[in-house]
């Protein structure tokens, strides 16, 4: 019941259609719409991307001024799901492993 209530609230906040399956309980929508909403509502733009083990495209969107960030996963069919959100985003200029060796 908690998960259903969270999804309803998240769908209202994001204004995106919510598709719920056994494996996917994140707010999802067409990639173009998700990217547009992240830019318009939060000023977030893509800063990194890669492929996950299921060939989903993982992207990190961030607003460098406010520090807000969002990660998404897009399926081959173009459905993009919000995976995580947060604050205090920082772009790293140096490899973290190298930072650990410098200490």
Biopython code that builds the backbone (N, CA, C, O; Angstrom):
import numpy as np
from Bio.PDB.StructureBuilder import StructureBuilder

atoms = [
    (1, "UNK", "N", (0.817, -1.187, 0.000)),
    (1, "UNK", "CA", (0.000, 0.000, 0.000)),
    (1, "UNK", "C", (0.869, 1.262, 0.000)),
    (1, "UNK", "O", (0.552, 2.237, -0.682)),
    (2, "UNK", "N", (1.977, 1.241, 0.774)),
    (2, "UNK", "CA", (2.901, 2.372, 0.809)),
    (2, "UNK", "C", (3.469, 2.648, -0.572)),
    (2, "UNK", "O", (3.549, 3.803, -0.990)),
    (3, "UNK", "N", (3.868, 1.587, -1.293)),
    (3, "UNK", "CA", (4.465, 1.749, -2.616)),
    (3, "UNK", "C", (3.464, 2.360, -3.581)),
    (3, "UNK", "O", (3.826, 3.216, -4.389)),
    (4, "UNK", "N", (2.212, 1.933, -3.508)),
    (4, "UNK", "CA", (1.181, 2.479, -4.393)),
    (4, "UNK", "C", (0.960, 3.950, -4.084)),
    (4, "UNK", "O", (0.828, 4.750, -5.011)),
    (5, "UNK", "N", (0.916, 4.333, -2.816)),
    (5, "UNK", "CA", (0.741, 5.727, -2.421)),
    (5, "UNK", "C", (1.923, 6.557, -2.907)),
    (5, "UNK", "O", (1.730, 7.657, -3.425)),
    (6, "UNK", "N", (3.158, 6.043, -2.747)),
    (6, "UNK", "CA", (4.347, 6.754, -3.228)),
    (6, "UNK", "C", (4.283, 6.965, -4.729)),
    (6, "UNK", "O", (4.574, 8.059, -5.211)),
    (7, "UNK", "N", (3.903, 5.930, -5.479)),
    (7, "UNK", "CA", (3.849, 6.053, -6.936)),
    (7, "UNK", "C", (2.813, 7.084, -7.364)),
    (7, "UNK", "O", (3.042, 7.847, -8.303)),
    (8, "UNK", "N", (1.684, 7.106, -6.685)),
    (8, "UNK", "CA", (0.660, 8.100, -7.007)),
    (8, "UNK", "C", (1.162, 9.509, -6.774)),
    (8, "UNK", "O", (0.940, 10.389, -7.605)),
    (9, "UNK", "N", (1.831, 9.736, -5.663)),
    (9, "UNK", "CA", (2.390, 11.054, -5.352)),
    (9, "UNK", "C", (3.488, 11.409, -6.341)),
    (9, "UNK", "O", (3.547, 12.538, -6.829)),
    (10, "UNK", "N", (4.357, 10.452, -6.638)),
    (10, "UNK", "CA", (5.438, 10.716, -7.593)),
    (10, "UNK", "C", (4.877, 11.057, -8.965)),
    (10, "UNK", "O", (5.400, 11.944, -9.641)),
    (11, "UNK", "N", (3.825, 10.370, -9.386)),
    (11, "UNK", "CA", (3.230, 10.652, -10.695)),
    (11, "UNK", "C", (2.648, 12.061, -10.731)),
    (11, "UNK", "O", (2.760, 12.756, -11.741)),
    (12, "UNK", "N", (2.025, 12.486, -9.627)),
    (12, "UNK", "CA", (1.489, 13.846, -9.575)),
    (12, "UNK", "C", (2.599, 14.887, -9.618)),
    (12, "UNK", "O", (2.489, 15.892, -10.320)),
    (13, "UNK", "N", (3.668, 14.643, -8.864)),
    (13, "UNK", "CA", (4.789, 15.578, -8.833)),
    (13, "UNK", "C", (5.433, 15.686, -10.199)),
    (13, "UNK", "O", (5.694, 16.790, -10.675)),
    (14, "UNK", "N", (5.687, 14.579, -10.823)),
    (14, "UNK", "CA", (6.396, 14.574, -12.101)),
    (14, "UNK", "C", (5.493, 14.883, -13.269)),
    (14, "UNK", "O", (5.961, 15.341, -14.311)),
    (15, "UNK", "N", (4.184, 14.636, -13.111)),
    (15, "UNK", "CA", (3.278, 14.851, -14.221)),
    (15, "UNK", "C", (3.508, 13.864, -15.344)),
    (15, "UNK", "O", (3.170, 14.145, -16.493)),
    (16, "UNK", "N", (4.075, 12.716, -15.031)),
    (16, "UNK", "CA", (4.348, 11.697, -16.027)),
    (16, "UNK", "C", (3.409, 10.520, -15.808)),
    (16, "UNK", "O", (2.973, 10.262, -14.686)),
    (17, "UNK", "N", (3.103, 9.812, -16.883)),
    (17, "UNK", "CA", (2.312, 8.594, -16.688)),
    (17, "UNK", "C", (3.116, 7.584, -15.891)),
    (17, "UNK", "O", (4.328, 7.474, -16.071)),
    (18, "UNK", "N", (2.460, 6.855, -15.021)),
    (18, "UNK", "CA", (3.133, 5.848, -14.215)),
    (18, "UNK", "C", (2.705, 4.471, -14.696)),
    (18, "UNK", "O", (1.514, 4.172, -14.778)),
    (19, "UNK", "N", (3.680, 3.645, -15.010)),
    (19, "UNK", "CA", (3.407, 2.276, -15.416)),
    (19, "UNK", "C", (4.007, 1.372, -14.361)),
    (19, "UNK", "O", (5.204, 1.435, -14.083)),
    (20, "UNK", "N", (3.172, 0.531, -13.775)),
    (20, "UNK", "CA", (3.627, -0.326, -12.693)),
    (20, "UNK", "C", (3.591, -1.773, -13.155)),
    (20, "UNK", "O", (2.561, -2.257, -13.625)),
    (21, "UNK", "N", (4.712, -2.458, -13.020)),
    (21, "UNK", "CA", (4.786, -3.884, -13.287)),
    (21, "UNK", "C", (5.459, -4.531, -12.092)),
    (21, "UNK", "O", (5.884, -3.848, -11.159)),
    (22, "UNK", "N", (5.551, -5.835, -12.125)),
    (22, "UNK", "CA", (6.188, -6.538, -11.009)),
    (22, "UNK", "C", (7.645, -6.140, -10.874)),
    (22, "UNK", "O", (8.176, -6.118, -9.764)),
    (23, "UNK", "N", (8.308, -5.824, -11.988)),
    (23, "UNK", "CA", (9.727, -5.513, -11.937)),
    (23, "UNK", "C", (10.006, -4.023, -11.886)),
    (23, "UNK", "O", (11.114, -3.629, -11.521)),
    (24, "UNK", "N", (9.051, -3.184, -12.236)),
    (24, "UNK", "CA", (9.328, -1.763, -12.368)),
    (24, "UNK", "C", (8.287, -0.956, -11.623)),
    (24, "UNK", "O", (7.120, -0.929, -12.012)),
    (25, "UNK", "N", (8.702, -0.301, -10.559)),
    (25, "UNK", "CA", (7.764, 0.500, -9.788)),
    (25, "UNK", "C", (8.169, 1.970, -9.783)),
    (25, "UNK", "O", (7.701, 2.729, -8.934)),
    (26, "UNK", "N", (9.030, 2.389, -10.711)),
    (26, "UNK", "CA", (9.466, 3.773, -10.804)),
    (26, "UNK", "C", (8.557, 4.534, -11.753)),
    (26, "UNK", "O", (7.974, 3.938, -12.659)),
    (27, "UNK", "N", (8.426, 5.851, -11.560)),
    (27, "UNK", "CA", (7.677, 6.653, -12.532)),
    (27, "UNK", "C", (8.384, 6.576, -13.886)),
    (27, "UNK", "O", (9.600, 6.753, -13.971)),
    (28, "UNK", "N", (7.611, 6.308, -14.943)),
    (28, "UNK", "CA", (8.180, 6.122, -16.270)),
    (28, "UNK", "C", (7.377, 6.904, -17.307)),
    (28, "UNK", "O", (6.218, 7.257, -17.087)),
    (29, "UNK", "N", (8.017, 7.162, -18.431)),
    (29, "UNK", "CA", (7.339, 7.818, -19.535)),
    (29, "UNK", "C", (8.235, 7.822, -20.749)),
    (29, "UNK", "O", (9.371, 7.351, -20.688)),
    (30, "UNK", "N", (7.735, 8.352, -21.860)),
    (30, "UNK", "CA", (8.563, 8.446, -23.057)),
    (30, "UNK", "C", (9.802, 9.289, -22.777)),
    (30, "UNK", "O", (9.719, 10.313, -22.099)),
    (31, "UNK", "N", (10.961, 8.857, -23.302)),
    (31, "UNK", "CA", (12.224, 9.528, -23.005)),
    (31, "UNK", "C", (12.168, 11.022, -23.276)),
    (31, "UNK", "O", (12.607, 11.820, -22.447)),
    (32, "UNK", "N", (11.630, 11.412, -24.435)),
    (32, "UNK", "CA", (11.591, 12.834, -24.795)),
    (32, "UNK", "C", (10.839, 13.648, -23.745)),
    (32, "UNK", "O", (11.251, 14.760, -23.417)),
    (33, "UNK", "N", (9.752, 13.113, -23.221)),
    (33, "UNK", "CA", (8.972, 13.817, -22.211)),
    (33, "UNK", "C", (9.724, 13.912, -20.888)),
    (33, "UNK", "O", (9.713, 14.958, -20.240)),
    (34, "UNK", "N", (10.377, 12.823, -20.486)),
    (34, "UNK", "CA", (11.140, 12.826, -19.232)),
    (34, "UNK", "C", (12.278, 13.843, -19.307)),
    (34, "UNK", "O", (12.467, 14.631, -18.380)),
    (35, "UNK", "N", (13.032, 13.829, -20.403)),
    (35, "UNK", "CA", (14.153, 14.755, -20.570)),
    (35, "UNK", "C", (13.654, 16.201, -20.554)),
    (35, "UNK", "O", (14.273, 17.070, -19.940)),
    (36, "UNK", "N", (12.544, 16.449, -21.225)),
    (36, "UNK", "CA", (11.969, 17.802, -21.251)),
    (36, "UNK", "C", (11.556, 18.255, -19.856)),
    (36, "UNK", "O", (11.820, 19.394, -19.471)),
    (37, "UNK", "N", (10.912, 17.375, -19.098)),
    (37, "UNK", "CA", (10.467, 17.732, -17.740)),
    (37, "UNK", "C", (11.638, 17.980, -16.808)),
    (37, "UNK", "O", (11.599, 18.904, -15.996)),
    (38, "UNK", "N", (12.680, 17.166, -16.913)),
    (38, "UNK", "CA", (13.861, 17.368, -16.069)),
    (38, "UNK", "C", (14.491, 18.730, -16.355)),
    (38, "UNK", "O", (14.937, 19.417, -15.436)),
    (39, "UNK", "N", (14.527, 19.113, -17.619)),
    (39, "UNK", "CA", (15.111, 20.404, -17.996)),
    (39, "UNK", "C", (14.223, 21.564, -17.555)),
    (39, "UNK", "O", (14.707, 22.530, -16.965)),
    (40, "UNK", "N", (12.936, 21.470, -17.839)),
    (40, "UNK", "CA", (12.020, 22.577, -17.537)),
    (40, "UNK", "C", (11.785, 22.759, -16.039)),
    (40, "UNK", "O", (11.841, 23.876, -15.523)),
    (41, "UNK", "N", (11.524, 21.664, -15.356)),
    (41, "UNK", "CA", (11.128, 21.754, -13.947)),
    (41, "UNK", "C", (12.316, 21.882, -12.990)),
    (41, "UNK", "O", (12.225, 22.562, -11.968)),
    (42, "UNK", "N", (13.433, 21.225, -13.329)),
    (42, "UNK", "CA", (14.565, 21.185, -12.404)),
    (42, "UNK", "C", (15.854, 21.777, -12.968)),
    (42, "UNK", "O", (16.850, 21.889, -12.253)),
    (43, "UNK", "N", (15.841, 22.152, -14.233)),
    (43, "UNK", "CA", (17.054, 22.690, -14.855)),
    (43, "UNK", "C", (18.151, 21.647, -14.975)),
    (43, "UNK", "O", (19.333, 21.990, -15.021)),
    (44, "UNK", "N", (17.769, 20.373, -15.026)),
    (44, "UNK", "CA", (18.746, 19.289, -15.100)),
    (44, "UNK", "C", (18.995, 18.884, -16.547)),
    (44, "UNK", "O", (18.072, 18.790, -17.356)),
    (45, "UNK", "N", (20.273, 18.645, -16.850)),
    (45, "UNK", "CA", (20.687, 18.229, -18.186)),
    (45, "UNK", "C", (21.641, 17.049, -18.048)),
    (45, "UNK", "O", (22.260, 16.868, -16.999)),
    (46, "UNK", "N", (21.761, 16.245, -19.105)),
    (46, "UNK", "CA", (22.588, 15.039, -19.069)),
    (46, "UNK", "C", (24.057, 15.381, -18.839)),
    (46, "UNK", "O", (24.606, 16.285, -19.469)),
    (47, "UNK", "N", (24.686, 14.634, -17.918)),
    (47, "UNK", "CA", (26.109, 14.809, -17.623)),
    (47, "UNK", "C", (26.899, 13.522, -17.771)),
    (47, "UNK", "O", (28.126, 13.562, -17.857)),
    (48, "UNK", "N", (26.217, 12.371, -17.804)),
    (48, "UNK", "CA", (26.907, 11.097, -17.970)),
    (48, "UNK", "C", (25.915, 10.063, -18.473)),
    (48, "UNK", "O", (24.712, 10.176, -18.236)),
    (49, "UNK", "N", (26.424, 9.052, -19.172)),
    (49, "UNK", "CA", (25.568, 7.955, -19.618)),
    (49, "UNK", "C", (26.389, 6.698, -19.802)),
    (49, "UNK", "O", (27.613, 6.743, -19.928)),
    (50, "UNK", "N", (25.698, 5.586, -19.816)),
    (50, "UNK", "CA", (26.336, 4.291, -20.025)),
    (50, "UNK", "C", (25.266, 3.234, -20.206)),
    (50, "UNK", "O", (24.080, 3.514, -20.029)),
    (51, "UNK", "N", (25.671, 2.024, -20.556)),
    (51, "UNK", "CA", (24.737, 0.907, -20.708)),
    (51, "UNK", "C", (24.813, 0.012, -19.491)),
    (51, "UNK", "O", (25.897, -0.324, -19.015)),
    (52, "UNK", "N", (23.633, -0.376, -18.988)),
    (52, "UNK", "CA", (23.632, -1.318, -17.875)),
    (52, "UNK", "C", (23.727, -2.744, -18.419)),
    (52, "UNK", "O", (23.799, -2.937, -19.632)),
    (53, "UNK", "N", (23.726, -3.732, -17.545)),
    (53, "UNK", "CA", (23.915, -5.125, -17.963)),
    (53, "UNK", "C", (22.746, -5.650, -18.794)),
    (53, "UNK", "O", (22.880, -6.679, -19.456)),
    (54, "UNK", "N", (21.606, -4.963, -18.771)),
    (54, "UNK", "CA", (20.442, -5.355, -19.570)),
    (54, "UNK", "C", (20.314, -4.499, -20.822)),
    (54, "UNK", "O", (19.257, -4.480, -21.453)),
    (55, "UNK", "N", (21.380, -3.790, -21.189)),
    (55, "UNK", "CA", (21.407, -2.893, -22.339)),
    (55, "UNK", "C", (20.453, -1.708, -22.210)),
    (55, "UNK", "O", (20.034, -1.131, -23.213)),
    (56, "UNK", "N", (20.116, -1.352, -20.989)),
    (56, "UNK", "CA", (19.365, -0.127, -20.752)),
    (56, "UNK", "C", (20.342, 1.047, -20.717)),
    (56, "UNK", "O", (21.457, 0.913, -20.213)),
    (57, "UNK", "N", (19.933, 2.178, -21.242)),
    (57, "UNK", "CA", (20.797, 3.354, -21.200)),
    (57, "UNK", "C", (20.579, 4.077, -19.870)),
    (57, "UNK", "O", (19.483, 4.565, -19.590)),
    (58, "UNK", "N", (21.625, 4.140, -19.061)),
    (58, "UNK", "CA", (21.583, 4.820, -17.770)),
    (58, "UNK", "C", (22.135, 6.228, -17.975)),
    (58, "UNK", "O", (23.211, 6.402, -18.547)),
    (59, "UNK", "N", (21.388, 7.238, -17.503)),
    (59, "UNK", "CA", (21.839, 8.618, -17.647)),
    (59, "UNK", "C", (21.779, 9.331, -16.305)),
    (59, "UNK", "O", (20.911, 9.056, -15.476)),
    (60, "UNK", "N", (22.703, 10.240, -16.108)),
    (60, "UNK", "CA", (22.701, 11.090, -14.926)),
    (60, "UNK", "C", (22.446, 12.511, -15.410)),
    (60, "UNK", "O", (23.206, 13.061, -16.207)),
    (61, "UNK", "N", (21.363, 13.090, -14.913)),
    (61, "UNK", "CA", (21.007, 14.472, -15.209)),
    (61, "UNK", "C", (21.300, 15.295, -13.971)),
    (61, "UNK", "O", (21.080, 14.831, -12.852)),
    (62, "UNK", "N", (21.791, 16.506, -14.156)),
    (62, "UNK", "CA", (22.110, 17.341, -12.993)),
    (62, "UNK", "C", (21.948, 18.812, -13.335)),
    (62, "UNK", "O", (22.064, 19.226, -14.489)),
    (63, "UNK", "N", (21.677, 19.582, -12.297)),
    (63, "UNK", "CA", (21.673, 21.036, -12.370)),
    (63, "UNK", "C", (22.910, 21.485, -11.608)),
    (63, "UNK", "O", (22.973, 21.353, -10.385)),
    (64, "UNK", "N", (23.888, 22.014, -12.322)),
    (64, "UNK", "CA", (25.168, 22.354, -11.700)),
    (64, "UNK", "C", (25.049, 23.529, -10.720)),
    (64, "UNK", "O", (25.891, 23.677, -9.835)),
    (65, "UNK", "N", (24.026, 24.352, -10.867)),
    (65, "UNK", "CA", (23.852, 25.482, -9.944)),
    (65, "UNK", "C", (23.175, 25.050, -8.650)),
    (65, "UNK", "O", (23.645, 25.389, -7.563)),
    (66, "UNK", "N", (22.074, 24.305, -8.754)),
    (66, "UNK", "CA", (21.340, 23.907, -7.551)),
    (66, "UNK", "C", (21.895, 22.643, -6.913)),
    (66, "UNK", "O", (21.711, 22.416, -5.718)),
    (67, "UNK", "N", (22.585, 21.808, -7.717)),
    (67, "UNK", "CA", (23.117, 20.552, -7.203)),
    (67, "UNK", "C", (22.135, 19.394, -7.267)),
    (67, "UNK", "O", (22.471, 18.284, -6.853)),
    (68, "UNK", "N", (20.915, 19.627, -7.781)),
    (68, "UNK", "CA", (19.956, 18.521, -7.882)),
    (68, "UNK", "C", (20.396, 17.570, -8.991)),
    (68, "UNK", "O", (21.015, 17.992, -9.967)),
    (69, "UNK", "N", (20.072, 16.280, -8.837)),
    (69, "UNK", "CA", (20.431, 15.283, -9.832)),
    (69, "UNK", "C", (19.373, 14.195, -9.885)),
    (69, "UNK", "O", (18.642, 13.962, -8.923)),
    (70, "UNK", "N", (19.311, 13.534, -11.037)),
    (70, "UNK", "CA", (18.372, 12.438, -11.265)),
    (70, "UNK", "C", (19.067, 11.392, -12.114)),
    (70, "UNK", "O", (19.776, 11.732, -13.061)),
    (71, "UNK", "N", (18.871, 10.109, -11.783)),
    (71, "UNK", "CA", (19.340, 9.046, -12.668)),
    (71, "UNK", "C", (18.129, 8.399, -13.317)),
    (71, "UNK", "O", (17.089, 8.223, -12.682)),
    (72, "UNK", "N", (18.273, 8.048, -14.590)),
    (72, "UNK", "CA", (17.206, 7.399, -15.340)),
    (72, "UNK", "C", (17.765, 6.163, -16.034)),
    (72, "UNK", "O", (18.973, 6.036, -16.237)),
    (73, "UNK", "N", (16.866, 5.258, -16.393)),
    (73, "UNK", "CA", (17.208, 4.119, -17.244)),
    (73, "UNK", "C", (16.183, 4.095, -18.364)),
    (73, "UNK", "O", (14.977, 4.140, -18.123)),
    (74, "UNK", "N", (16.687, 4.024, -19.608)),
    (74, "UNK", "CA", (15.816, 3.987, -20.780)),
    (74, "UNK", "C", (15.946, 2.631, -21.457)),
    (74, "UNK", "O", (17.049, 2.163, -21.737)),
    (75, "UNK", "N", (14.797, 2.007, -21.716)),
    (75, "UNK", "CA", (14.774, 0.715, -22.399)),
    (75, "UNK", "C", (14.968, 0.920, -23.897)),
    (75, "UNK", "O", (14.909, 2.046, -24.390)),
    (76, "UNK", "N", (15.201, -0.180, -24.618)),
    (76, "UNK", "CA", (15.354, -0.121, -26.070)),
    (76, "UNK", "C", (14.073, 0.377, -26.739)),
    (76, "UNK", "O", (14.116, 0.868, -27.867)),
    (77, "UNK", "N", (12.945, 0.255, -26.060)),
    (77, "UNK", "CA", (11.674, 0.713, -26.596)),
    (77, "UNK", "C", (11.438, 2.208, -26.351)),
    (77, "UNK", "O", (10.427, 2.756, -26.791)),
    (78, "UNK", "N", (12.366, 2.865, -25.651)),
    (78, "UNK", "CA", (12.255, 4.303, -25.421)),
    (78, "UNK", "C", (11.525, 4.695, -24.154)),
    (78, "UNK", "O", (11.257, 5.877, -23.942)),
    (79, "UNK", "N", (11.198, 3.736, -23.308)),
    (79, "UNK", "CA", (10.547, 4.036, -22.035)),
    (79, "UNK", "C", (11.618, 4.391, -21.015)),
    (79, "UNK", "O", (12.517, 3.591, -20.753)),
    (80, "UNK", "N", (11.529, 5.577, -20.441)),
    (80, "UNK", "CA", (12.511, 6.049, -19.472)),
    (80, "UNK", "C", (11.898, 6.034, -18.082)),
    (80, "UNK", "O", (10.791, 6.530, -17.873)),
    (81, "UNK", "N", (12.630, 5.456, -17.133)),
    (81, "UNK", "CA", (12.160, 5.366, -15.747)),
    (81, "UNK", "C", (13.121, 6.118, -14.825)),
    (81, "UNK", "O", (14.340, 6.040, -14.980)),
    (82, "UNK", "N", (12.558, 6.836, -13.880)),
    (82, "UNK", "CA", (13.346, 7.541, -12.875)),
    (82, "UNK", "C", (13.810, 6.527, -11.845)),
    (82, "UNK", "O", (13.002, 5.764, -11.315)),
    (83, "UNK", "N", (15.104, 6.512, -11.556)),
    (83, "UNK", "CA", (15.650, 5.524, -10.640)),
    (83, "UNK", "C", (16.050, 6.122, -9.291)),
    (83, "UNK", "O", (15.843, 5.494, -8.253)),
    (84, "UNK", "N", (16.614, 7.316, -9.296)),
    (84, "UNK", "CA", (17.052, 7.947, -8.047)),
    (84, "UNK", "C", (17.142, 9.453, -8.264)),
    (84, "UNK", "O", (17.354, 9.925, -9.382)),
    (85, "UNK", "N", (16.978, 10.197, -7.173)),
    (85, "UNK", "CA", (17.091, 11.652, -7.194)),
    (85, "UNK", "C", (17.856, 12.086, -5.967)),
    (85, "UNK", "O", (17.880, 11.373, -4.965)),
    (86, "UNK", "N", (18.482, 13.249, -6.032)),
    (86, "UNK", "CA", (19.189, 13.719, -4.859)),
    (86, "UNK", "C", (19.698, 15.134, -5.008)),
    (86, "UNK", "O", (19.321, 15.854, -5.932)),
    (87, "UNK", "N", (20.548, 15.515, -4.098)),
    (87, "UNK", "CA", (21.132, 16.850, -4.039)),
    (87, "UNK", "C", (22.650, 16.742, -3.942)),
    (87, "UNK", "O", (23.195, 15.651, -3.774)),
    (88, "UNK", "N", (23.313, 17.862, -4.049)),
    (88, "UNK", "CA", (24.767, 17.981, -3.872)),
    (88, "UNK", "C", (25.563, 17.278, -4.972)),
    (88, "UNK", "O", (26.599, 16.672, -4.698)),
    (89, "UNK", "N", (25.085, 17.358, -6.207)),
    (89, "UNK", "CA", (25.817, 16.776, -7.328)),
    (89, "UNK", "C", (27.130, 17.512, -7.542)),
    (89, "UNK", "O", (27.178, 18.741, -7.484)),
    (90, "UNK", "N", (28.185, 16.762, -7.788)),
    (90, "UNK", "CA", (29.486, 17.334, -8.134)),
    (90, "UNK", "C", (30.082, 16.536, -9.270)),
    (90, "UNK", "O", (30.096, 15.305, -9.232)),
    (91, "UNK", "N", (30.568, 17.221, -10.270)),
    (91, "UNK", "CA", (31.288, 16.553, -11.352)),
    (91, "UNK", "C", (32.724, 16.356, -10.893)),
    (91, "UNK", "O", (33.367, 17.301, -10.436)),
    (92, "UNK", "N", (33.228, 15.138, -11.012)),
    (92, "UNK", "CA", (34.588, 14.842, -10.580)),
    (92, "UNK", "C", (35.573, 15.171, -11.691)),
    (92, "UNK", "O", (35.329, 14.870, -12.860)),
    (93, "UNK", "N", (36.664, 15.779, -11.328)),
    (93, "UNK", "CA", (37.707, 16.115, -12.279)),
    (93, "UNK", "C", (38.821, 15.084, -12.271)),
    (93, "UNK", "O", (39.716, 15.116, -13.115)),
    (94, "UNK", "N", (38.759, 14.160, -11.301)),
    (94, "UNK", "CA", (39.834, 13.206, -11.110)),
    (94, "UNK", "C", (39.235, 11.845, -10.795)),
    (94, "UNK", "O", (38.166, 11.766, -10.190)),
    (95, "UNK", "N", (39.887, 10.805, -11.185)),
    (95, "UNK", "CA", (39.459, 9.445, -10.914)),
    (95, "UNK", "C", (39.456, 9.207, -9.392)),
    (95, "UNK", "O", (40.439, 9.507, -8.714)),
    (96, "UNK", "N", (38.348, 8.668, -8.861)),
    (96, "UNK", "CA", (38.256, 8.429, -7.411)),
    (96, "UNK", "C", (39.352, 7.491, -6.917)),
    (96, "UNK", "O", (39.863, 7.675, -5.812)),
    (97, "UNK", "N", (39.724, 6.495, -7.709)),
    (97, "UNK", "CA", (40.796, 5.571, -7.294)),
    (97, "UNK", "C", (42.103, 6.340, -7.137)),
    (97, "UNK", "O", (42.883, 6.079, -6.221)),
    (98, "UNK", "N", (42.329, 7.276, -8.027)),
    (98, "UNK", "CA", (43.548, 8.076, -7.941)),
    (98, "UNK", "C", (43.521, 8.977, -6.700)),
    (98, "UNK", "O", (44.552, 9.182, -6.059)),
    (99, "UNK", "N", (42.353, 9.508, -6.369)),
    (99, "UNK", "CA", (42.237, 10.334, -5.170)),
    (99, "UNK", "C", (42.593, 9.537, -3.927)),
    (99, "UNK", "O", (43.248, 10.053, -3.021)),
    (100, "UNK", "N", (42.155, 8.255, -3.880)),
    (100, "UNK", "CA", (42.457, 7.404, -2.732)),
    (100, "UNK", "C", (43.942, 7.114, -2.594)),
    (100, "UNK", "O", (44.447, 6.960, -1.482)),
    (101, "UNK", "N", (44.635, 7.041, -3.709)),
    (101, "UNK", "CA", (46.074, 6.774, -3.674)),
    (101, "UNK", "C", (46.890, 8.010, -3.303)),
    (101, "UNK", "O", (48.034, 7.891, -2.864)),
    (102, "UNK", "N", (46.302, 9.200, -3.480)),
    (102, "UNK", "CA", (47.004, 10.443, -3.179)),
    (102, "UNK", "C", (47.025, 10.750, -1.679)),
    (102, "UNK", "O", (47.850, 11.536, -1.213)),
    (103, "UNK", "N", (46.125, 10.136, -0.938)),
    (103, "UNK", "CA", (46.000, 10.463, 0.488)),
    (103, "UNK", "C", (47.100, 9.861, 1.305)),
    (103, "UNK", "O", (47.136, 10.044, 2.522)),
]
sb = StructureBuilder()
sb.init_structure("model")
sb.init_model(0)
sb.init_chain("A")
sb.init_seg("    ")
for serial, (resi, resn, name, xyz) in enumerate(atoms, 1):
    if name == "N":
        sb.init_residue(resn, " ", resi, " ")
    sb.init_atom(name, np.array(xyz, "f"), 0.0, 1.0, " ", f" {name:<3s}", serial, name[0])
structure = sb.get_structure()
